[in-house]
Amino acid sequence: MTNKWVGPVLHLMRMGRAFKRADATFHQFTAAATSDDLAFLAELLRSGQIVPAIERVVGLDGVAAAIDQIASSHGSGKIAIVPGASPDSTGTR
């Protein structure tokens, strides 16, 4: 760049053209749950065709230990926090 005023503008125009040619886009997809979908999933859960991977159920007094376990990435399922539950119950796997 020999001209400190025009040089950056030309560079930005070249980069803009390069990005347009690359067709770099980002698309986000989020599914919207309907009442029919939730009823279908509830029936699958009720019939036992699908089983949630809950490793254990903890009460509010077990939240700190649960967070430590999640942070250490040692676990084969989710940890459910249920107020009033026993400190460390085994969930269904």
N, C-alpha and C positions, 0 to 999 in steps of 0.2 A: 504494500500500500504506500504509494508515494504521496498522495494527498490525504492529510489527516481528517478532512471534512467529508470528502466524497468517498474515500476508500471504505469506511465502515458501512455507508449506505449501500454501495454496490455489493459488498459482502453479504449484507442482510438480504438483499434482493436475490442473490444467487442461492442463499440458504433456503429462502422461502420457496423458490422454484424446486429445489431438490426435495424438500419435504412434501410438496404437492405431488411430485412424480413418485415418491416412495409410497404414497397412499397409506400412511401410518394413521390408523384410527383406533379408537378404543370404544368398545360397546359393552355396556353393563346390562346384565340380565337378572332380573329379580322376579321370581314366580310369585303370583298372588294366590293365596290359599282361598278356596271357596268353601262354603258350608258343605257342599257335596264331597269335595276332596277330604275334608276333615272327618266327615261321617264314614267315608270309605276307609280311611286310616284307622279310625276308632274300631271299626268292625274287624280289620286285620289284627289289631292288637288284642281285641276281645277273644277272637278265635285262636290266637296263638300262632298264626301264620308268620307274623313278625314279632320279634322280641327285642325290646330296647336293651342296649348294652350299658346297663347301670352297674358299675363296679361296687359301689356302696352308697348308703344313705347316711348322712350325718345330720345332727341337730345343729343349732346355732353355736353351741360351744365347741363344735368340731370343725368350724370353718377355717381356722388358722392352719390346722394340720392338712385340711383338704387343699388349701391354696399352696402349701408347701409341696404337696404331692403333684399337683398340676404343674407347678414351676419346675419340678425336677424331671418332668416328662416320663415318669414311671407310672404307667397305668394302662389297663386294657379296656377301660370303659369310662363312662361319665360318672361324676359324683353328684348326687342329688342332695340338695340342702332342704330339709324339711323342719320348720320350727316345731319343737315338741318331740322330735324323734330321739331315740336313744343315741348316745354319743357316737357310736360306730356300728351301724347295722350293715350286714351284707345284703346287697341288692341282688336282683336277678340278672343273669348274664345271658 
